[in-house]
């Protein structure tokens, strides 16, 4: 694997867990669901679920460039 920035072959792979970002649409949905009684039954499991995802990155040891590796 070569670095797309400097073309070096000195690249290491790392896997990290990152927090998922919450968009405006999700927040609005949470508010609308919370307004209704049924919404509370839906909202509680949504708020308690895991909000992380695992991503794999390659990091060039020469120039420091980092990019995500898609599976």
PQR file with spaces between the fields and no chain letter, atoms N, CA, C, O and H, PARSE charges and radii, in Angstrom:
ATOM       1  N    UNK     1       0.855   -1.171    0.000 -0.4000 1.5000
ATOM       2  CA   UNK     1       0.000    0.000    0.000 -0.0000 2.0000
ATOM       3  C    UNK     1       0.903    1.237    0.000  0.5500 1.7000
ATOM       4  O    UNK     1       1.872    1.310    0.756 -0.5500 1.4000
ATOM       5  N    UNK     2       0.574    2.194   -0.848 -0.4000 1.5000
ATOM       6  CA   UNK     2       1.354    3.422   -0.960 -0.0000 2.0000
ATOM       7  C    UNK     2       0.535    4.616   -0.488  0.5500 1.7000
ATOM       8  O    UNK     2      -0.686    4.652   -0.637 -0.5500 1.4000
ATOM       9  H    UNK     2      -0.213    2.134   -1.462  0.4000 1.0000
ATOM      10  N    UNK     3       1.235    5.591    0.085 -0.4000 1.5000
ATOM      11  CA   UNK     3       0.602    6.836    0.513 -0.0000 2.0000
ATOM      12  C    UNK     3       0.172    7.624   -0.717  0.5500 1.7000
ATOM      13  O    UNK     3       0.979    7.823   -1.625 -0.5500 1.4000
ATOM      14  H    UNK     3       2.227    5.562    0.206  0.4000 1.0000
ATOM      15  N    UNK     4      -1.091    8.081   -0.770 -0.4000 1.5000
ATOM      16  CA   UNK     4      -1.535    8.848   -1.929 -0.0000 2.0000
ATOM      17  C    UNK     4      -0.904   10.243   -2.002  0.5500 1.7000
ATOM      18  O    UNK     4      -0.924   10.879   -3.056 -0.5500 1.4000
ATOM      19  H    UNK     4      -1.746    7.918   -0.032  0.4000 1.0000
ATOM      20  N    UNK     5      -0.347   10.714   -0.890 -0.4000 1.5000
ATOM      21  CA   UNK     5       0.228   12.057   -0.866 -0.0000 2.0000
ATOM      22  C    UNK     5       1.704   12.069   -1.291  0.5500 1.7000
ATOM      23  O    UNK     5       2.098   12.845   -2.161 -0.5500 1.4000
ATOM      24  H    UNK     5      -0.330   10.198   -0.034  0.4000 1.0000
ATOM      25  N    UNK     6       2.524   11.190   -0.662 -0.4000 1.5000
ATOM      26  CA   UNK     6       3.959   11.216   -0.953 -0.0000 2.0000
ATOM      27  C    UNK     6       4.457    9.947   -1.642  0.5500 1.7000
ATOM      28  O    UNK     6       5.641    9.845   -1.961 -0.5500 1.4000
ATOM      29  H    UNK     6       2.203   10.559    0.045  0.4000 1.0000
ATOM      30  N    UNK     7       3.562    8.974   -1.875 -0.4000 1.5000
ATOM      31  CA   UNK     7       3.869    7.708   -2.565 -0.0000 2.0000
ATOM      32  C    UNK     7       4.810    6.789   -1.788  0.5500 1.7000
ATOM      33  O    UNK     7       5.376    5.861   -2.367 -0.5500 1.4000
ATOM      34  H    UNK     7       2.600    9.058   -1.616  0.4000 1.0000
ATOM      35  N    UNK     8       4.986    7.028   -0.497 -0.4000 1.5000
ATOM      36  CA   UNK     8       5.839    6.185    0.327 -0.0000 2.0000
ATOM      37  C    UNK     8       5.154    4.847    0.601  0.5500 1.7000
ATOM      38  O    UNK     8       3.927    4.765    0.651 -0.5500 1.4000
ATOM      39  H    UNK     8       4.527    7.782   -0.027  0.4000 1.0000
ATOM      40  N    UNK     9       5.960    3.803    0.778 -0.4000 1.5000
ATOM      41  CA   UNK     9       5.430    2.495    1.142 -0.0000 2.0000
ATOM      42  C    UNK     9       5.482    2.263    2.654  0.5500 1.7000
ATOM      43  O    UNK     9       5.059    1.210    3.133 -0.5500 1.4000
ATOM      44  H    UNK     9       6.957    3.869    0.738  0.4000 1.0000
ATOM      45  N    UNK    10       5.995    3.231    3.403 -0.4000 1.5000
ATOM      46  CA   UNK    10       6.117    3.135    4.858 -0.0000 2.0000
ATOM      47  C    UNK    10       4.785    3.540    5.495  0.5500 1.7000
ATOM      48  O    UNK    10       4.649    4.649    6.010 -0.5500 1.4000
ATOM      49  H    UNK    10       6.339    4.086    3.015  0.4000 1.0000
ATOM      50  N    UNK    11       3.800    2.631    5.456 -0.4000 1.5000
ATOM      51  CA   UNK    11       2.432    2.915    5.894 -0.0000 2.0000
ATOM      52  C    UNK    11       2.050    1.920    6.983  0.5500 1.7000
ATOM      53  O    UNK    11       2.314    0.724    6.856 -0.5500 1.4000
ATOM      54  H    UNK    11       3.910    1.729    5.037  0.4000 1.0000
ATOM      55  N    UNK    12       1.427    2.414    8.055 -0.4000 1.5000
ATOM      56  CA   UNK    12       0.921    1.509    9.098 -0.0000 2.0000
ATOM      57  C    UNK    12      -0.605    1.584    9.116  0.5500 1.7000
ATOM      58  O    UNK    12      -1.200    2.582    8.708 -0.5500 1.4000
ATOM      59  H    UNK    12       1.213    3.386    8.158  0.4000 1.0000
ATOM      60  N    UNK    13      -1.220    0.512    9.594 -0.4000 1.5000
ATOM      61  CA   UNK    13      -2.673    0.399    9.647 -0.0000 2.0000
ATOM      62  C    UNK    13      -3.110    0.456   11.103  0.5500 1.7000
ATOM      63  O    UNK    13      -2.503   -0.186   11.960 -0.5500 1.4000
ATOM      64  H    UNK    13      -0.737   -0.299    9.925  0.4000 1.0000
ATOM      65  N    UNK    14      -4.163    1.223   11.389 -0.4000 1.5000
ATOM      66  CA   UNK    14      -4.704    1.275   12.749 -0.0000 2.0000
ATOM      67  C    UNK    14      -6.227    1.238   12.697  0.5500 1.7000
ATOM      68  O    UNK    14      -6.853    1.794   11.795 -0.5500 1.4000
ATOM      69  H    UNK    14      -4.656    1.745   10.694  0.4000 1.0000
ATOM      70  N    UNK    15      -6.798    0.573   13.684 -0.4000 1.5000
ATOM      71  CA   UNK    15      -8.253    0.478   13.799 -0.0000 2.0000
ATOM      72  C    UNK    15      -8.661    1.249   15.043  0.5500 1.7000
ATOM      73  O    UNK    15      -8.122    1.024   16.127 -0.5500 1.4000
ATOM      74  H    UNK    15      -6.289    0.122   14.417  0.4000 1.0000
ATOM      75  N    UNK    16      -9.619    2.164   14.883 -0.4000 1.5000
ATOM      76  CA   UNK    16     -10.065    2.997   16.002 -0.0000 2.0000
ATOM      77  C    UNK    16     -11.589    2.952   16.110  0.5500 1.7000
ATOM      78  O    UNK    16     -12.288    2.683   15.133 -0.5500 1.4000
ATOM      79  H    UNK    16     -10.056    2.347   14.003  0.4000 1.0000
ATOM      80  N    UNK    17     -12.078    3.217   17.296 -0.4000 1.5000
ATOM      81  CA   UNK    17     -13.508    3.325   17.527 -0.0000 2.0000
ATOM      82  C    UNK    17     -13.832    4.805   17.711  0.5500 1.7000
ATOM      83  O    UNK    17     -13.249    5.479   18.561 -0.5500 1.4000
ATOM      84  H    UNK    17     -11.510    3.435   18.089  0.4000 1.0000
ATOM      85  N    UNK    18     -14.757    5.294   16.913 -0.4000 1.5000
ATOM      86  CA   UNK    18     -15.132    6.712   16.953 -0.0000 2.0000
ATOM      87  C    UNK    18     -16.602    6.854   17.292  0.5500 1.7000
ATOM      88  O    UNK    18     -17.403    5.958   17.026 -0.5500 1.4000
ATOM      89  H    UNK    18     -15.231    4.747   16.223  0.4000 1.0000
ATOM      90  N    UNK    19     -16.950    7.988   17.881 -0.4000 1.5000
ATOM      91  CA   UNK    19     -18.351    8.285   18.153 -0.0000 2.0000
ATOM      92  C    UNK    19     -19.048    8.675   16.856  0.5500 1.7000
ATOM      93  O    UNK    19     -18.500    9.407   16.032 -0.5500 1.4000
ATOM      94  H    UNK    19     -16.300    8.716   18.098  0.4000 1.0000
ATOM      95  N    UNK    20     -20.265    8.171   16.695 -0.4000 1.5000
ATOM      96  CA   UNK    20     -21.062    8.555   15.529 -0.0000 2.0000
ATOM      97  C    UNK    20     -21.571    9.972   15.733  0.5500 1.7000
ATOM      98  O    UNK    20     -21.881   10.372   16.855 -0.5500 1.4000
ATOM      99  H    UNK    20     -20.710    7.576   17.365  0.4000 1.0000
ATOM     100  N    UNK    21     -21.654   10.717   14.664 -0.4000 1.5000
ATOM     101  CA   UNK    21     -22.190   12.070   14.719 -0.0000 2.0000
ATOM     102  C    UNK    21     -23.705   12.021   14.628  0.5500 1.7000
ATOM     103  O    UNK    21     -24.267   11.215   13.886 -0.5500 1.4000
ATOM     104  H    UNK    21     -21.401   10.392   13.753  0.4000 1.0000
ATOM     105  N    UNK    22     -24.361   12.888   15.385 -0.4000 1.5000
ATOM     106  CA   UNK    22     -25.819   12.954   15.381 -0.0000 2.0000
ATOM     107  C    UNK    22     -26.219   14.145   14.524  0.5500 1.7000
ATOM     108  O    UNK    22     -25.800   15.273   14.782 -0.5500 1.4000
ATOM     109  H    UNK    22     -23.905   13.543   15.988  0.4000 1.0000
ATOM     110  N    UNK    23     -27.034   13.891   13.500 -0.4000 1.5000
ATOM     111  CA   UNK    23     -27.457   14.948   12.594 -0.0000 2.0000
ATOM     112  C    UNK    23     -28.697   15.673   13.084  0.5500 1.7000
ATOM     113  O    UNK    23     -29.353   15.231   14.028 -0.5500 1.4000
ATOM     114  H    UNK    23     -27.375   12.974   13.289  0.4000 1.0000
ATOM     115  N    UNK    24     -29.013   16.780   12.443 -0.4000 1.5000
ATOM     116  CA   UNK    24     -30.191   17.581   12.799 -0.0000 2.0000
ATOM     117  C    UNK    24     -31.472   16.770   12.637  0.5500 1.7000
ATOM     118  O    UNK    24     -32.397   16.897   13.439 -0.5500 1.4000
ATOM     119  H    UNK    24     -28.480   17.138   11.677  0.4000 1.0000
ATOM     120  N    UNK    25     -31.524   15.937   11.600 -0.4000 1.5000
ATOM     121  CA   UNK    25     -32.734   15.141   11.370 -0.0000 2.0000
ATOM     122  C    UNK    25     -32.982   14.188   12.535  0.5500 1.7000
ATOM     123  O    UNK    25     -34.125   13.987   12.945 -0.5500 1.4000
ATOM     124  H    UNK    25     -30.773   15.834   10.949  0.4000 1.0000
ATOM     125  N    UNK    26     -31.924   13.608   13.063 -0.4000 1.5000
ATOM     126  CA   UNK    26     -32.053   12.682   14.181 -0.0000 2.0000
ATOM     127  C    UNK    26     -32.547   13.395   15.424  0.5500 1.7000
ATOM     128  O    UNK    26     -33.399   12.870   16.140 -0.5500 1.4000
ATOM     129  H    UNK    26     -30.995   13.771   12.730  0.4000 1.0000
ATOM     130  N    UNK    27     -32.028   14.578   15.690 -0.4000 1.5000
ATOM     131  CA   UNK    27     -32.455   15.347   16.861 -0.0000 2.0000
ATOM     132  C    UNK    27     -33.924   15.730   16.737  0.5500 1.7000
ATOM     133  O    UNK    27     -34.671   15.627   17.710 -0.5500 1.4000
ATOM     134  H    UNK    27     -31.336   15.004   15.108  0.4000 1.0000
ATOM     135  N    UNK    28     -34.346   16.167   15.563 -0.4000 1.5000
ATOM     136  CA   UNK    28     -35.754   16.520   15.346 -0.0000 2.0000
ATOM     137  C    UNK    28     -36.638   15.305   15.533  0.5500 1.7000
ATOM     138  O    UNK    28     -37.708   15.405   16.133 -0.5500 1.4000
ATOM     139  H    UNK    28     -33.739   16.250   14.772  0.4000 1.0000
ATOM     140  N    UNK    29     -36.206   14.155   15.028 -0.4000 1.5000
ATOM     141  CA   UNK    29     -36.962   12.916   15.203 -0.0000 2.0000
ATOM     142  C    UNK    29     -37.090   12.573   16.685  0.5500 1.7000
ATOM     143  O    UNK    29     -38.169   12.187   17.134 -0.5500 1.4000
ATOM     144  H    UNK    29     -35.336   14.074   14.541  0.4000 1.0000
ATOM     145  N    UNK    30     -36.013   12.706   17.445 -0.4000 1.5000
ATOM     146  CA   UNK    30     -36.060   12.430   18.882 -0.0000 2.0000
ATOM     147  C    UNK    30     -37.068   13.339   19.578  0.5500 1.7000
ATOM     148  O    UNK    30     -37.822   12.888   20.441 -0.5500 1.4000
ATOM     149  H    UNK    30     -35.137   13.019   17.079  0.4000 1.0000
ATOM     150  N    UNK    31     -37.083   14.594   19.210 -0.4000 1.5000
ATOM     151  CA   UNK    31     -38.013   15.550   19.835 -0.0000 2.0000
ATOM     152  C    UNK    31     -39.455   15.191   19.497  0.5500 1.7000
ATOM     153  O    UNK    31     -40.318   15.195   20.374 -0.5500 1.4000
ATOM     154  H    UNK    31     -36.471   14.960   18.509  0.4000 1.0000
ATOM     155  N    UNK    32     -39.721   14.880   18.228 -0.4000 1.5000
ATOM     156  CA   UNK    32     -41.084   14.518   17.831 -0.0000 2.0000
ATOM     157  C    UNK    32     -41.547   13.238   18.513  0.5500 1.7000
ATOM     158  O    UNK    32     -42.703   13.140   18.926 -0.5500 1.4000
ATOM     159  H    UNK    32     -39.020   14.877   17.514  0.4000 1.0000
ATOM     160  N    UNK    33     -40.662   12.262   18.636 -0.4000 1.5000
ATOM     161  CA   UNK    33     -41.024   11.024   19.305 -0.0000 2.0000
ATOM     162  C    UNK    33     -41.254   11.236   20.802  0.5500 1.7000
ATOM     163  O    UNK    33     -42.114   10.594   21.406 -0.5500 1.4000
ATOM     164  H    UNK    33     -39.724   12.342   18.301  0.4000 1.0000
ATOM     165  N    UNK    34     -40.488   12.130   21.381 -0.4000 1.5000
ATOM     166  CA   UNK    34     -40.626   12.386   22.812 -0.0000 2.0000
ATOM     167  C    UNK    34     -41.948   13.066   23.145  0.5500 1.7000
ATOM     168  O    UNK    34     -42.426   12.972   24.275 -0.5500 1.4000
ATOM     169  H    UNK    34     -39.789   12.651   20.891  0.4000 1.0000
ATOM     170  N    UNK    35     -42.536   13.741   22.182 -0.4000 1.5000
ATOM     171  CA   UNK    35     -43.798   14.436   22.409 -0.0000 2.0000
ATOM     172  C    UNK    35     -44.937   13.447   22.602  0.5500 1.7000
ATOM     173  O    UNK    35     -45.876   13.728   23.346 -0.5500 1.4000
ATOM     174  H    UNK    35     -42.148   13.818   21.263  0.4000 1.0000
ATOM     175  N    UNK    36     -44.873   12.325   21.962 -0.4000 1.5000
ATOM     176  CA   UNK    36     -45.958   11.347   22.060 -0.0000 2.0000
ATOM     177  C    UNK    36     -45.665   10.319   23.143  0.5500 1.7000
ATOM     178  O    UNK    36     -44.508   10.094   23.496 -0.5500 1.4000
ATOM     179  H    UNK    36     -44.111   12.097   21.357  0.4000 1.0000
ATOM     180  N    UNK    37     -46.711    9.699   23.668 -0.4000 1.5000
ATOM     181  CA   UNK    37     -46.543    8.648   24.673 -0.0000 2.0000
ATOM     182  C    UNK    37     -45.831    7.452   24.058  0.5500 1.7000
ATOM     183  O    UNK    37     -44.951    6.867   24.690 -0.5500 1.4000
ATOM     184  H    UNK    37     -47.651    9.881   23.381  0.4000 1.0000
ATOM     185  N    UNK    38     -46.193    7.083   22.849 -0.4000 1.5000
ATOM     186  CA   UNK    38     -45.532    5.985   22.161 -0.0000 2.0000
ATOM     187  C    UNK    38     -44.070    6.334   21.902  0.5500 1.7000
ATOM     188  O    UNK    38     -43.199    5.465   21.866 -0.5500 1.4000
ATOM     189  H    UNK    38     -46.908    7.558   22.335  0.4000 1.0000
ATOM     190  N    UNK    39     -43.834    7.602   21.725 -0.4000 1.5000
ATOM     191  CA   UNK    39     -42.469    8.065   21.483 -0.0000 2.0000
ATOM     192  C    UNK    39     -41.529    7.716   22.614  0.5500 1.7000
ATOM     193  O    UNK    39     -40.366    7.395   22.369 -0.5500 1.4000
ATOM     194  H    UNK    39     -44.541    8.308   21.754  0.4000 1.0000
ATOM     195  N    UNK    40     -41.997    7.771   23.834 -0.4000 1.5000
ATOM     196  CA   UNK    40     -41.150    7.424   24.976 -0.0000 2.0000
ATOM     197  C    UNK    40     -40.730    5.963   24.912  0.5500 1.7000
ATOM     198  O    UNK    40     -39.608    5.619   25.284 -0.5500 1.4000
ATOM     199  H    UNK    40     -42.942    8.032   24.033  0.4000 1.0000
ATOM     200  N    UNK    41     -41.631    5.100   24.440 -0.4000 1.5000
ATOM     201  CA   UNK    41     -41.292    3.686   24.328 -0.0000 2.0000
ATOM     202  C    UNK    41     -40.243    3.448   23.244  0.5500 1.7000
ATOM     203  O    UNK    41     -39.472    2.491   23.316 -0.5500 1.4000
ATOM     204  H    UNK    41     -42.542    5.379   24.138  0.4000 1.0000
ATOM     205  N    UNK    42     -40.220    4.316   22.249 -0.4000 1.5000
ATOM     206  CA   UNK    42     -39.244    4.210   21.168 -0.0000 2.0000
ATOM     207  C    UNK    42     -37.961    4.967   21.527  0.5500 1.7000
ATOM     208  O    UNK    42     -36.859    4.528   21.197 -0.5500 1.4000
ATOM     209  H    UNK    42     -40.846    5.094   22.191  0.4000 1.0000
ATOM     210  N    UNK    43     -38.115    6.090   22.194 -0.4000 1.5000
ATOM     211  CA   UNK    43     -36.986    6.975   22.471 -0.0000 2.0000
ATOM     212  C    UNK    43     -35.977    6.361   23.436  0.5500 1.7000
ATOM     213  O    UNK    43     -34.771    6.500   23.235 -0.5500 1.4000
ATOM     214  H    UNK    43     -39.010    6.447   22.461  0.4000 1.0000
ATOM     215  N    UNK    44     -36.448    5.694   24.465 -0.4000 1.5000
ATOM     216  CA   UNK    44     -35.543    5.153   25.477 -0.0000 2.0000
ATOM     217  C    UNK    44     -34.558    4.151   24.872  0.5500 1.7000
ATOM     218  O    UNK    44     -33.358    4.279   25.117 -0.5500 1.4000
ATOM     219  H    UNK    44     -37.428    5.581   24.627  0.4000 1.0000
ATOM     220  N    UNK    45     -35.007    3.152   24.088 -0.4000 1.5000
ATOM     221  CA   UNK    45     -34.017    2.237   23.480 -0.0000 2.0000
ATOM     222  C    UNK    45     -33.070    2.935   22.502  0.5500 1.7000
ATOM     223  O    UNK    45     -31.906    2.552   22.389 -0.5500 1.4000
ATOM     224  H    UNK    45     -35.981    3.048   23.888  0.4000 1.0000
ATOM     225  N    UNK    46     -33.558    3.947   21.801 -0.4000 1.5000
ATOM     226  CA   UNK    46     -32.706    4.669   20.854 -0.0000 2.0000
ATOM     227  C    UNK    46     -31.596    5.396   21.602  0.5500 1.7000
ATOM     228  O    UNK    46     -30.442    5.376   21.173 -0.5500 1.4000
ATOM     229  H    UNK    46     -34.504    4.258   21.893  0.4000 1.0000
ATOM     230  N    UNK    47     -31.934    6.033   22.710 -0.4000 1.5000
ATOM     231  CA   UNK    47     -30.944    6.776   23.472 -0.0000 2.0000
ATOM     232  C    UNK    47     -29.941    5.859   24.172  0.5500 1.7000
ATOM     233  O    UNK    47     -28.809    6.270   24.428 -0.5500 1.4000
ATOM     234  H    UNK    47     -32.871    6.049   23.058  0.4000 1.0000
ATOM     235  N    UNK    48     -30.334    4.639   24.482 -0.4000 1.5000
ATOM     236  CA   UNK    48     -29.459    3.715   25.193 -0.0000 2.0000
ATOM     237  C    UNK    48     -28.565    2.883   24.279  0.5500 1.7000
ATOM     238  O    UNK    48     -27.671    2.189   24.763 -0.5500 1.4000
ATOM     239  H    UNK    48     -31.253    4.306   24.274  0.4000 1.0000
ATOM     240  N    UNK    49     -28.786    2.940   22.971 -0.4000 1.5000
ATOM     241  CA   UNK    49     -27.988    2.120   22.059 -0.0000 2.0000
ATOM     242  C    UNK    49     -26.561    2.656   21.945  0.5500 1.7000
ATOM     243  O    UNK    49     -26.277    3.805   22.284 -0.5500 1.4000
ATOM     244  H    UNK    49     -29.512    3.504   22.577  0.4000 1.0000
ATOM     245  N    UNK    50     -25.687    1.800   21.464 -0.4000 1.5000
ATOM     246  CA   UNK    50     -24.294    2.148   21.299 -0.0000 2.0000
ATOM     247  C    UNK    50     -24.151    3.174   20.176  0.5500 1.7000
ATOM     248  O    UNK    50     -24.737    3.013   19.106 -0.5500 1.4000
ATOM     249  H    UNK    50     -25.917    0.867   21.188  0.4000 1.0000
ATOM     250  N    UNK    51     -23.381    4.215   20.419 -0.4000 1.5000
ATOM     251  CA   UNK    51     -23.226    5.284   19.435 -0.0000 2.0000
ATOM     252  C    UNK    51     -21.783    5.383   18.944  0.5500 1.7000
ATOM     253  O    UNK    51     -21.241    6.480   18.806 -0.5500 1.4000
ATOM     254  H    UNK    51     -22.904    4.346   21.289  0.4000 1.0000
ATOM     255  N    UNK    52     -21.167    4.229   18.680 -0.4000 1.5000
ATOM     256  CA   UNK    52     -19.802    4.218   18.172 -0.0000 2.0000
ATOM     257  C    UNK    52     -19.719    3.350   16.928  0.5500 1.7000
ATOM     258  O    UNK    52     -20.590    2.518   16.670 -0.5500 1.4000
ATOM     259  H    UNK    52     -21.607    3.338   18.792  0.4000 1.0000
ATOM     260  N    UNK    53     -18.661    3.559   16.168 -0.4000 1.5000
ATOM     261  CA   UNK    53     -18.400    2.736   14.998 -0.0000 2.0000
ATOM     262  C    UNK    53     -16.897    2.526   14.884  0.5500 1.7000
ATOM     263  O    UNK    53     -16.110    3.366   15.320 -0.5500 1.4000
ATOM     264  H    UNK    53     -17.954    4.234   16.378  0.4000 1.0000
ATOM     265  N    UNK    54     -16.510    1.417   14.304 -0.4000 1.5000
ATOM     266  CA   UNK    54     -15.095    1.088   14.152 -0.0000 2.0000
ATOM     267  C    UNK    54     -14.656    1.411   12.729  0.5500 1.7000
ATOM     268  O    UNK    54     -15.293    1.008   11.756 -0.5500 1.4000
ATOM     269  H    UNK    54     -17.150    0.735   13.950  0.4000 1.0000
ATOM     270  N    UNK    55     -13.557    2.147   12.633 -0.4000 1.5000
ATOM     271  CA   UNK    55     -13.001    2.512   11.325 -0.0000 2.0000
ATOM     272  C    UNK    55     -11.548    2.104   11.275  0.5500 1.7000
ATOM     273  O    UNK    55     -10.867    2.071   12.300 -0.5500 1.4000
ATOM     274  H    UNK    55     -13.039    2.474   13.423  0.4000 1.0000
ATOM     275  N    UNK    56     -11.066    1.789   10.070 -0.4000 1.5000
ATOM     276  CA   UNK    56      -9.668    1.420    9.861 -0.0000 2.0000
ATOM     277  C    UNK    56      -8.990    2.523    9.043  0.5500 1.7000
ATOM     278  O    UNK    56      -9.475    2.923    7.985 -0.5500 1.4000
ATOM     279  H    UNK    56     -11.619    1.815    9.237  0.4000 1.0000
ATOM     280  N    UNK    57      -7.863    3.000    9.561 -0.4000 1.5000
ATOM     281  CA   UNK    57      -7.116    4.061    8.900 -0.0000 2.0000
ATOM     282  C    UNK    57      -5.717    3.573    8.547  0.5500 1.7000
ATOM     283  O    UNK    57      -5.144    2.735    9.244 -0.5500 1.4000
ATOM     284  H    UNK    57      -7.470    2.675   10.421  0.4000 1.0000
ATOM     285  N    UNK    58      -5.180    4.104    7.465 -0.4000 1.5000
ATOM     286  CA   UNK    58      -3.780    3.913    7.105 -0.0000 2.0000
ATOM     287  C    UNK    58      -3.076    5.240    7.384  0.5500 1.7000
ATOM     288  O    UNK    58      -3.599    6.310    7.074 -0.5500 1.4000
ATOM     289  H    UNK    58      -5.646    4.784    6.899  0.4000 1.0000
ATOM     290  N    UNK    59      -1.884    5.156    7.972 -0.4000 1.5000
ATOM     291  CA   UNK    59      -1.127    6.362    8.316 -0.0000 2.0000
ATOM     292  C    UNK    59       0.267    6.238    7.710  0.5500 1.7000
ATOM     293  O    UNK    59       0.979    5.263    7.951 -0.5500 1.4000
ATOM     294  H    UNK    59      -1.459    4.287    8.225  0.4000 1.0000
ATOM     295  N    UNK    60       0.644    7.241    6.922 -0.4000 1.5000
ATOM     296  CA   UNK    60       1.977    7.282    6.323 -0.0000 2.0000
ATOM     297  C    UNK    60       2.980    7.682    7.399  0.5500 1.7000
ATOM     298  O    UNK    60       2.796    8.693    8.076 -0.5500 1.4000
ATOM     299  H    UNK    60       0.065    8.033    6.727  0.4000 1.0000
ATOM     300  N    UNK    61       4.034    6.895    7.558 -0.4000 1.5000
ATOM     301  CA   UNK    61       5.041    7.179    8.576 -0.0000 2.0000
ATOM     302  C    UNK    61       6.025    8.262    8.127  0.5500 1.7000
ATOM     303  O    UNK    61       6.773    8.796    8.946 -0.5500 1.4000
ATOM     304  H    UNK    61       4.183    6.073    7.008  0.4000 1.0000
ATOM     305  N    UNK    62       6.027    8.587    6.834 -0.4000 1.5000
ATOM     306  CA   UNK    62       6.937    9.631    6.333 -0.0000 2.0000
ATOM     307  C    UNK    62       6.328   11.024    6.415  0.5500 1.7000
ATOM     308  O    UNK    62       6.956   11.944    6.939 -0.5500 1.4000
ATOM     309  H    UNK    62       5.419    8.153    6.169  0.4000 1.0000
ATOM     310  N    UNK    63       5.106   11.189    5.901 -0.4000 1.5000
ATOM     311  CA   UNK    63       4.511   12.532    5.828 -0.0000 2.0000
ATOM     312  C    UNK    63       3.369   12.742    6.830  0.5500 1.7000
ATOM     313  O    UNK    63       2.933   13.875    7.032 -0.5500 1.4000
ATOM     314  H    UNK    63       4.595   10.442    5.476  0.4000 1.0000
ATOM     315  N    UNK    64       2.878   11.659    7.464 -0.4000 1.5000
ATOM     316  CA   UNK    64       1.823   11.794    8.468 -0.0000 2.0000
ATOM     317  C    UNK    64       0.415   11.811    7.899  0.5500 1.7000
ATOM     318  O    UNK    64      -0.550   11.955    8.650 -0.5500 1.4000
ATOM     319  H    UNK    64       3.232   10.738    7.300  0.4000 1.0000
ATOM     320  N    UNK    65       0.278   11.668    6.584 -0.4000 1.5000
ATOM     321  CA   UNK    65      -1.049   11.676    5.959 -0.0000 2.0000
ATOM     322  C    UNK    65      -1.854   10.474    6.442  0.5500 1.7000
ATOM     323  O    UNK    65      -1.320    9.369    6.542 -0.5500 1.4000
ATOM     324  H    UNK    65       1.062   11.551    5.974  0.4000 1.0000
ATOM     325  N    UNK    66      -3.146   10.684    6.745 -0.4000 1.5000
ATOM     326  CA   UNK    66      -4.023    9.613    7.236 -0.0000 2.0000
ATOM     327  C    UNK    66      -5.256    9.536    6.346  0.5500 1.7000
ATOM     328  O    UNK    66      -5.844   10.564    6.008 -0.5500 1.4000
ATOM     329  H    UNK    66      -3.580   11.581    6.664  0.4000 1.0000
ATOM     330  N    UNK    67      -5.652    8.320    5.964 -0.4000 1.5000
ATOM     331  CA   UNK    67      -6.850    8.133    5.157 -0.0000 2.0000
ATOM     332  C    UNK    67      -7.561    6.888    5.615  0.5500 1.7000
ATOM     333  O    UNK    67      -6.951    5.949    6.127 -0.5500 1.4000
ATOM     334  H    UNK    67      -5.175    7.485    6.239  0.4000 1.0000
ATOM     335  N    UNK    68      -8.900    6.896    5.416 -0.4000 1.5000
ATOM     336  CA   UNK    68      -9.736    5.766    5.823 -0.0000 2.0000
ATOM     337  C    UNK    68      -9.670    4.675    4.783  0.5500 1.7000
ATOM     338  O    UNK    68      -9.690    4.945    3.583 -0.5500 1.4000
ATOM     339  H    UNK    68      -9.396    7.658    5.000  0.4000 1.0000
ATOM     340  N    UNK    69      -9.591    3.432    5.249 -0.4000 1.5000
ATOM     341  CA   UNK    69      -9.598    2.281    4.362 -0.0000 2.0000
ATOM     342  C    UNK    69     -11.012    1.731    4.352  0.5500 1.7000
ATOM     343  O    UNK    69     -11.526    1.323    5.394 -0.5500 1.4000
ATOM     344  H    UNK    69      -9.574    3.213    6.224  0.4000 1.0000
ATOM     345  N    UNK    70     -11.646    1.714    3.194 -0.4000 1.5000
ATOM     346  CA   UNK    70     -13.001    1.194    3.045 -0.0000 2.0000
ATOM     347  C    UNK    70     -12.929   -0.310    2.832  0.5500 1.7000
ATOM     348  O    UNK    70     -12.067   -0.805    2.105 -0.5500 1.4000
ATOM     349  H    UNK    70     -11.229    2.045    2.348  0.4000 1.0000
ATOM     350  N    UNK    71     -13.836   -1.025    3.468 -0.4000 1.5000
ATOM     351  CA   UNK    71     -13.870   -2.499    3.321 -0.0000 2.0000
ATOM     352  C    UNK    71     -14.848   -2.878    2.257  0.5500 1.7000
ATOM     353  O    UNK    71     -15.028   -4.063    1.977 -0.5500 1.4000
ATOM     354  H    UNK    71     -14.536   -0.622    4.059  0.4000 1.0000
